[in-house]
Amino acid sequence: MLPLRDALDVISGKWKVLILTSIMHDNRRFSEIQKSIPKINPKVLAKELKDMEEHQLIRRIVHDNQPVLIEYVATEYSHSLKKAMMELLNWGINHRKQLLGK
């Protein structure tokens, strides 16, 4: 059970998988990520990005331009979650069909 709990700790909540998916689809700036995920609060997004960086799922890159440009990129390590994310997507599609009877 411990490895499963560890995995759930890393991707828990309703936002992390959506944020990672957004970043993997080339939304690299905070505002782009926020726009791609309806109803996410900026404070929540900032907290989740920091947590995901600590778990080495994303990398924060600071460009010393004027104004300063900050980008988020998916790490190679985060790509190991792609198969699990696709399985969750497929399960969600089937679950909607189950609930809606379609």
Backbone bond lengths (Angstrom), bond angles and torsions (degrees), N, CA, C in turn:
res aa  C-N    CA-C-N  psi(-1)  N-CA   C-N-CA  omega(-1)  CA-C   N-CA-C  phi
1 M - - - 1.448 - - 1.532 112.29 -
2 L 1.319 117.37 -29.02 1.459 120.29 -176.17 1.535 112.77 -61.11
3 P 1.345 120.25 -45.80 1.464 118.94 177.91 1.525 113.00 -61.97
4 L 1.338 116.88 -36.24 1.465 119.87 177.79 1.523 110.31 -66.21
5 R 1.319 117.06 -42.06 1.466 120.71 177.33 1.527 110.76 -62.97
6 D 1.326 117.13 -40.67 1.468 120.75 177.47 1.522 110.87 -59.68
7 A 1.340 115.94 -45.80 1.470 120.25 179.88 1.521 110.86 -62.24
8 L 1.323 116.72 -44.30 1.470 120.13 -179.82 1.532 111.60 -65.83
9 D 1.325 117.41 -33.36 1.465 120.61 176.34 1.527 111.09 -61.54
10 V 1.319 116.47 -36.87 1.465 121.18 -177.33 1.524 111.83 -74.06
11 I 1.329 117.88 -39.32 1.470 119.98 -175.23 1.530 112.80 -111.12
12 S 1.333 117.17 14.33 1.460 120.41 -175.98 1.523 112.51 -66.55
13 G 1.307 114.60 162.08 1.455 121.38 179.05 1.514 111.21 91.13
14 K 1.318 114.36 170.72 1.464 117.64 -176.31 1.515 113.89 -89.52
15 W 1.339 118.56 -1.72 1.460 119.94 -172.94 1.523 115.19 -109.95
16 K 1.313 119.78 -32.51 1.470 121.11 -168.93 1.524 113.51 -58.57
17 V 1.317 117.54 -46.58 1.465 119.58 -179.18 1.530 110.06 -65.69
18 L 1.337 116.29 -37.43 1.469 119.66 177.59 1.533 111.15 -65.85
19 I 1.323 116.73 -41.43 1.470 120.85 179.07 1.527 109.69 -63.96
20 L 1.317 116.78 -46.59 1.467 120.45 -179.71 1.527 110.62 -62.05
21 T 1.316 116.85 -41.51 1.464 120.81 177.54 1.526 110.48 -61.53
22 S 1.319 116.69 -43.38 1.462 121.13 178.69 1.526 111.07 -60.27
23 I 1.324 116.44 -46.08 1.461 120.88 179.83 1.527 110.59 -64.59
24 M 1.325 116.96 -39.26 1.467 120.40 178.66 1.530 112.07 -67.79
25 H 1.340 116.33 -18.57 1.469 121.08 176.14 1.534 110.83 -98.02
26 D 1.323 116.65 29.12 1.470 125.30 172.95 1.520 115.62 68.15
27 N 1.313 118.12 22.95 1.464 120.38 167.76 1.524 105.80 -89.68
28 R 1.328 115.99 101.39 1.466 120.29 -170.60 1.521 113.70 -102.85
29 R 1.308 117.38 -25.61 1.465 119.94 -177.92 1.519 109.85 -93.93
30 F 1.319 115.58 153.55 1.463 121.89 -177.92 1.523 110.99 -51.75
31 S 1.335 116.39 -48.05 1.464 120.52 -176.95 1.532 111.59 -65.44
32 E 1.325 117.72 -35.24 1.469 121.13 178.25 1.534 110.68 -67.29
33 I 1.322 115.10 -42.47 1.464 119.70 178.77 1.527 109.63 -63.20
34 Q 1.333 115.56 -46.13 1.467 120.80 -179.04 1.532 111.05 -60.70
35 K 1.321 117.69 -43.56 1.470 121.05 179.65 1.521 112.21 -64.94
36 S 1.323 117.20 -31.77 1.464 120.73 -176.32 1.525 113.01 -77.99
37 I 1.330 117.28 -12.98 1.470 121.44 -177.75 1.527 108.99 -121.92
38 P 1.322 117.40 97.42 1.464 120.34 -178.37 1.525 112.09 -57.44
39 K 1.314 115.33 139.39 1.469 124.70 172.82 1.521 115.13 73.49
40 I 1.327 119.31 9.48 1.464 118.09 176.80 1.525 109.00 -82.72
41 N 1.294 115.57 133.25 1.460 123.10 179.56 1.534 108.65 -79.13
42 P 1.344 118.13 137.77 1.473 120.15 -179.67 1.532 113.60 -56.79
43 K 1.332 117.84 -37.80 1.468 120.18 178.26 1.520 111.02 -64.62
44 V 1.321 115.80 -40.96 1.465 120.69 179.12 1.526 109.70 -65.73
45 L 1.331 116.52 -43.45 1.462 120.32 178.83 1.522 110.81 -59.81
46 A 1.317 117.00 -45.83 1.472 121.02 179.75 1.530 110.85 -60.40
47 K 1.339 117.04 -43.67 1.468 121.35 179.45 1.521 110.73 -64.09
48 E 1.329 117.15 -44.70 1.463 120.80 -178.50 1.528 111.16 -66.34
49 L 1.329 117.65 -39.70 1.469 120.69 177.55 1.527 110.60 -60.74
50 K 1.330 116.27 -43.38 1.461 120.17 179.39 1.534 110.85 -63.29
51 D 1.324 116.26 -43.47 1.457 121.16 179.14 1.535 110.98 -63.32
52 M 1.318 116.21 -42.46 1.463 120.30 179.90 1.520 111.44 -66.98
53 E 1.325 116.84 -33.20 1.465 120.70 176.19 1.529 109.82 -66.64
54 E 1.325 117.14 -40.84 1.467 121.14 178.56 1.526 111.16 -63.30
55 H 1.333 117.15 -32.31 1.464 121.48 178.86 1.523 112.57 -88.80
56 Q 1.325 116.53 8.18 1.471 124.35 175.33 1.529 113.65 63.00
57 L 1.344 116.26 29.18 1.457 120.56 175.65 1.525 111.51 -87.10
58 I 1.319 115.75 -29.40 1.463 121.21 178.75 1.523 109.10 -133.75
59 R 1.311 114.28 163.50 1.459 121.05 176.14 1.510 107.61 -125.89
60 R 1.305 116.75 135.49 1.463 123.72 178.18 1.515 107.72 -96.78
61 I 1.330 116.07 123.60 1.464 121.46 -179.10 1.516 108.41 -115.24
62 V 1.327 115.75 125.53 1.467 121.38 179.14 1.525 108.02 -107.00
63 H 1.326 116.27 119.35 1.462 122.43 176.31 1.521 107.96 -96.89
64 D 1.319 116.38 129.47 1.461 121.21 -176.05 1.519 112.62 -82.69
65 N 1.305 116.46 49.00 1.465 121.25 175.70 1.522 108.86 -86.92
66 Q 1.295 115.59 177.07 1.461 120.94 170.48 1.505 108.36 -117.74
67 P 1.300 121.94 113.01 1.467 125.76 -4.26 1.529 111.53 -72.40
68 V 1.331 115.08 164.41 1.457 121.03 -179.19 1.532 109.09 -62.31
69 L 1.318 115.87 135.76 1.461 122.29 179.99 1.526 108.91 -111.10
70 I 1.328 115.80 126.63 1.464 121.07 178.84 1.521 107.79 -116.16
71 E 1.334 115.16 130.85 1.454 121.46 178.17 1.524 109.57 -126.07
72 Y 1.319 114.63 153.20 1.458 121.51 176.02 1.521 107.47 -119.26
73 V 1.320 116.30 133.33 1.464 120.85 178.53 1.528 108.90 -129.74
74 A 1.323 114.98 147.61 1.456 120.77 176.53 1.525 108.79 -73.18
75 T 1.305 116.24 137.28 1.464 120.84 177.20 1.529 109.27 -81.11
76 E 1.299 115.39 163.35 1.467 120.28 175.65 1.531 109.04 -59.50
77 Y 1.320 115.88 -38.47 1.465 121.85 179.45 1.532 111.34 -58.78
78 S 1.328 117.47 -39.63 1.470 120.70 -178.03 1.521 111.91 -64.76
79 H 1.316 117.02 -26.40 1.463 119.94 -179.44 1.532 111.66 -67.10
80 S 1.333 116.54 -16.19 1.466 119.09 175.87 1.529 111.53 -69.09
81 L 1.335 117.33 -12.78 1.461 121.65 177.29 1.532 113.31 -88.25
82 K 1.322 117.55 -8.54 1.472 120.43 -174.34 1.526 112.64 -55.94
83 K 1.318 117.12 -44.56 1.466 119.80 -178.43 1.535 110.28 -62.04
84 A 1.318 116.94 -44.27 1.466 120.78 178.90 1.529 110.72 -64.86
85 M 1.324 117.29 -38.05 1.462 120.72 178.98 1.527 110.62 -65.82
86 M 1.319 117.39 -39.66 1.468 120.67 178.17 1.525 110.59 -66.56
87 E 1.316 117.23 -38.14 1.463 120.59 176.75 1.530 110.51 -63.94
88 L 1.336 117.17 -40.87 1.469 120.47 176.48 1.529 110.88 -63.20
89 L 1.328 116.50 -41.16 1.465 120.63 177.80 1.525 110.42 -60.48
90 N 1.322 117.19 -48.88 1.464 121.27 179.85 1.521 111.46 -62.50
91 W 1.317 116.56 -40.98 1.454 119.90 177.93 1.526 110.12 -63.27
92 G 1.316 117.01 -42.24 1.467 121.06 178.74 1.519 112.35 -61.72
93 I 1.325 117.02 -40.80 1.468 121.25 177.19 1.528 109.54 -61.19
94 N 1.325 116.83 -48.20 1.460 120.97 180.00 1.529 112.33 -66.56
95 H 1.321 116.97 -35.07 1.458 121.10 178.56 1.534 110.41 -65.11
96 R 1.327 116.77 -42.05 1.467 119.90 176.73 1.525 110.67 -60.79
97 K 1.333 115.98 -42.26 1.468 119.86 177.56 1.520 111.19 -61.87
98 Q 1.333 116.22 -41.75 1.461 121.55 178.77 1.522 111.07 -61.12
99 L 1.321 116.48 -45.61 1.468 120.46 -177.72 1.517 112.95 -71.35
100 L 1.334 115.54 -38.80 1.455 120.17 -176.06 1.522 112.91 -91.57
101 G 1.323 116.49 -4.31 1.455 120.66 178.27 1.510 114.83 67.89
102 K 1.314 117.20 28.44 1.464 120.83 -179.51 1.506 110.44 -111.14
